[in-house]
Amino acid sequence: MARKNYSDEFRRQAVDLYESTPGATVRGIAEDLGIERGTLRHWLDLHGTGKKTAADGSLTRSPLKPQPQPGTSGAGMMDQSPEERIRRLEAENAVLRSEQAKLTVERDILRSAAKYFAGETNW
């Protein structure tokens, strides 16, 4: 089988899709995108935040990321340097923008489908 090359944007979007889809599994997302599960797991290791949306919509830790050891992650956000804080906030901003773009596309698809099916009814 030929090796496929994926863009960084596609990789990050795949990771975001896994992390933001309630109740998603690596197997399900990989099948939907037509990629291998191992490939998606590798991308999650590289680009993942370690958080996942549970089936009930709440934000939880991803089972794929190991729990950080106590004392290794610092005392919290107050210990961050301004550069680290800016980097973290920019990453959060990128995730939120990606999420917003995904929701906008989904809304537009649903709107088009509603218009299509409303036009088909012969009541």
Secondary structure as GFF3:
##gff-version 3
##sequence-region A 1 123
A	DSSP	alpha_helix	8	20	.	.	.	ID=ss1
A	DSSP	alpha_helix	26	33	.	.	.	ID=ss2
A	DSSP	alpha_helix	37	47	.	.	.	ID=ss3
A	DSSP	beta_strand	51	53	.	.	.	ID=ss4
A	DSSP	beta_strand	59	61	.	.	.	ID=ss5
A	DSSP	three_ten_helix	77	79	.	.	.	ID=ss6
A	DSSP	alpha_helix	82	120	.	.	.	ID=ss7
###
